[in-house]
Amino acid sequence: MTDLRTPPVNDGDLFSERVRQYSYEKPLRQLAILLAGCGGTYGFDPDKLNSHVERHVTGIDVDTPVLRARTEDRADLDCWHLGDLRTVPLPPRTFHVVCVPFLIERIPHAELTLDRFIAALKPGGLLLVRFRDRDTAFGFVERLIPGPLRRRLLGESAPSVYEPVASYKGIHLYCVMRGLMVAEEYVSRDTAAHHGPWSGLLTAAARLVAACTGGRLPADHSEVTFVIRKPENRFARLL
């Protein structure tokens, strides 16, 4: 069982630090990294890795005009694929680290997509996941905002789906069912604070929801971050 903690650093730094640690634990000629959600505005920044960490970074995301434009502007990806995340090319046991910042709450078929990410991980690899928790007051308020208004106020390229796995309990259940180990977990309110002039209104609405639900939908955090390990398989042939 892990402790739910407030992260000492922001999401990008945390992801980069765990990738650096992994490179020290298992010295490799080249670290294969999958960045899922490469068109987003938050998340893992490969340029924050030390220069000694040789890596090959593959980006994937859904194909929308906004996400395609953001992805094309990135200079830190060695290759990328946009499209249906259920079918984009992901060879099995290929990546040492899969980073998934703010993706699973905004896509349908999230569990199936996560299954593809896990299959693409090498045994012993890391899955770094961050998402807005649907089972919080912030998640509830965001789900109430109509899609067009949400895009205008919150800057989202598409309405979030918020399937059950996009929650603290949901991701824990997912890991138990897939035999994955949650190594670390953190909470924060970063995305709530990044809504510019609407942050105060969103926070006030979330506190009202928390009070009305008796704390069942908490307002103490808006997103969760997980460091998940895929177990080593001694009998697997590493690619």
C-alpha positions in Angstrom: 0.0 0.0 0.0 1.3 3.4 -0.9 0.8 6.8 0.7 -1.1 9.5 -1.0 1.2 12.5 -0.9 1.7 15.9 -2.3 4.4 15.8 -5.0 7.6 17.7 -4.1 8.0 18.8 -7.8 5.6 19.4 -10.7 4.5 16.7 -13.1 7.2 17.3 -15.7 10.0 17.3 -13.2 8.7 14.2 -11.5 8.4 12.2 -14.7 11.9 13.3 -15.8 13.4 12.4 -12.4 11.9 8.9 -12.5 13.2 8.4 -16.0 16.7 9.5 -14.9 16.5 7.1 -11.9 15.5 4.3 -14.2 18.4 5.0 -16.5 20.8 4.7 -13.5 19.1 1.5 -12.2 19.4 -0.2 -15.6 22.2 1.3 -17.7 21.2 1.0 -21.3 22.7 2.0 -24.6 19.4 3.8 -25.4 16.3 4.4 -23.4 13.1 3.8 -25.4 10.3 6.2 -24.2 6.7 6.4 -25.2 5.0 9.8 -24.7 1.3 9.2 -24.9 -0.6 12.5 -25.1 2.2 14.3 -26.9 -0.1 17.0 -28.1 -1.0 18.2 -24.6 0.2 21.3 -23.0 1.4 19.6 -19.7 3.5 16.7 -19.0 6.9 15.1 -19.6 9.6 17.2 -21.2 12.4 15.0 -22.6 14.7 18.0 -22.7 14.8 18.0 -18.9 16.7 14.7 -18.9 20.4 14.8 -18.4 22.5 14.9 -21.5 24.0 11.5 -20.6 20.6 9.8 -20.9 20.5 8.6 -24.5 16.9 8.1 -25.5 14.5 7.6 -28.4 11.2 9.3 -27.7 8.0 8.2 -29.6 4.9 10.4 -29.3 1.3 9.3 -29.8 -2.0 11.1 -29.4 -5.4 11.3 -30.9 -5.6 13.1 -34.2 -7.3 16.5 -34.0 -6.2 19.8 -35.7 -5.1 21.3 -32.4 -3.1 18.3 -31.2 -1.5 17.8 -34.6 -0.3 21.4 -34.7 1.2 21.1 -31.2 2.8 17.8 -32.0 4.3 19.1 -35.3 5.8 22.0 -33.4 7.7 19.7 -30.9 11.4 19.3 -31.6 11.9 16.7 -28.8 10.2 13.7 -30.4 12.1 11.3 -32.6 8.9 10.1 -34.2 5.2 10.3 -33.6 1.9 8.8 -34.6 -1.6 10.4 -34.3 -4.8 8.5 -34.7 -7.1 6.0 -32.9 -5.0 5.0 -29.9 -6.5 1.5 -30.1 -4.8 1.0 -33.5 -1.7 3.2 -33.6 1.5 1.1 -34.0 2.8 -0.1 -30.6 5.0 -3.1 -30.9 4.9 -5.4 -27.7 7.7 -5.1 -25.1 9.4 -2.2 -26.9 9.5 0.7 -24.4 11.4 1.0 -21.1 9.2 3.9 -19.9 5.6 5.0 -20.9 4.6 8.5 -19.9 0.9 9.3 -19.9 0.3 12.9 -18.9 -3.4 14.1 -18.9 -4.6 11.6 -21.5 -6.7 8.8 -20.0 -9.4 11.3 -18.8 -10.0 12.7 -22.2 -10.3 9.5 -24.3 -12.9 6.8 -24.7 -11.9 3.1 -24.3 -9.3 4.2 -21.7 -8.7 0.8 -20.2 -8.2 -0.8 -23.6 -5.7 2.0 -24.4 -3.9 1.4 -21.1 -3.7 -2.3 -21.9 -1.9 -1.5 -25.1 0.6 0.7 -23.2 1.3 -2.1 -20.7 1.8 -4.6 -23.5 4.2 -2.2 -25.1 6.3 -2.0 -21.9 9.3 -4.2 -21.4 9.1 -6.3 -18.2 10.3 -4.2 -15.3 9.4 -1.0 -17.2 7.8 2.1 -15.8 4.3 3.5 -16.5 4.1 7.2 -15.4 0.5 8.4 -15.4 -1.1 11.7 -14.5 -4.7 12.6 -14.9 -7.5 14.7 -13.6 -9.5 12.7 -11.0 -13.1 12.3 -12.0 -14.1 11.4 -8.4 -13.2 14.8 -7.1 -15.3 18.0 -6.8 -13.1 19.5 -9.5 -13.8 16.6 -11.9 -17.5 16.8 -11.2 -17.6 20.5 -11.9 -15.6 20.1 -15.2 -18.0 17.3 -16.3 -20.9 19.7 -15.8 -19.5 22.3 -18.1 -20.7 21.9 -21.7 -18.0 20.9 -24.3 -17.9 24.2 -26.3 -17.8 26.3 -23.1 -15.2 24.0 -21.6 -13.0 24.5 -24.6 -13.3 28.2 -24.4 -12.9 28.6 -20.6 -10.5 25.8 -19.9 -8.6 25.6 -23.2 -9.3 22.0 -23.9 -9.0 20.8 -27.4 -11.9 18.3 -26.9 -14.3 17.5 -24.2 -12.9 15.1 -21.6 -14.6 11.7 -21.3 -13.8 10.8 -17.7 -14.3 7.0 -17.8 -14.2 5.3 -14.4 -10.5 4.3 -14.7 -9.7 8.0 -14.7 -9.9 8.1 -10.9 -7.8 7.2 -7.9 -9.9 4.2 -7.1 -10.2 3.3 -10.8 -6.5 3.2 -11.5 -5.8 1.2 -8.3 -8.4 -1.4 -9.4 -6.9 -1.5 -12.8 -3.5 -2.2 -11.4 -4.8 -5.0 -9.2 -6.6 -6.6 -12.0 -3.5 -6.4 -14.3 -0.9 -7.5 -11.7 0.9 -4.1 -11.7 2.6 -2.5 -8.7 1.9 1.1 -7.7 5.3 2.3 -6.5 4.3 6.0 -5.8 1.2 8.1 -5.9 0.7 11.8 -5.4 -2.1 14.4 -5.4 -2.0 18.1 -6.5 -4.2 21.0 -7.6 -2.0 22.2 -10.5 -4.6 22.0 -13.2 -7.2 23.8 -11.1 -4.6 26.6 -10.6 -3.8 26.8 -14.4 -7.2 27.9 -15.5 -6.2 31.5 -15.3 -9.0 34.0 -14.4 -11.4 31.1 -14.0 -9.4 29.3 -11.3 -11.1 31.2 -8.5 -14.6 30.4 -9.8 -13.7 26.7 -10.4 -12.3 26.4 -6.9 -15.3 28.0 -5.3 -17.7 25.7 -7.2 -15.6 22.7 -6.2 -15.7 23.6 -2.6 -19.5 24.0 -2.8 -19.7 20.5 -4.3 -17.5 19.1 -1.6 -19.6 20.6 1.1 -22.9 19.4 -0.5 -21.5 15.8 -0.9 -20.2 15.7 2.7 -16.6 15.3 1.3 -17.5 12.3 -0.9 -16.2 14.4 -3.8 -13.2 16.1 -2.2 -11.8 19.5 -3.2 -8.3 19.0 -1.8 -6.9 17.9 -5.1 -7.8 18.0 -8.8 -5.4 15.4 -10.2 -3.4 12.3 -9.2 0.0 11.1 -10.4 1.1 7.4 -10.3 4.4 5.7 -10.8 3.6 2.1 -11.8 6.0 -0.8 -12.4 5.4 -3.7 -14.7 6.7 -6.8 -12.9 9.8 -8.5 -14.2 9.1 -11.7 -16.0 12.1 -14.0 -15.6 10.9 -16.2 -18.5 10.1 -13.4 -20.9 12.4 -12.9 -23.9 13.3 -9.2 -23.7 13.3 -7.5 -27.1 
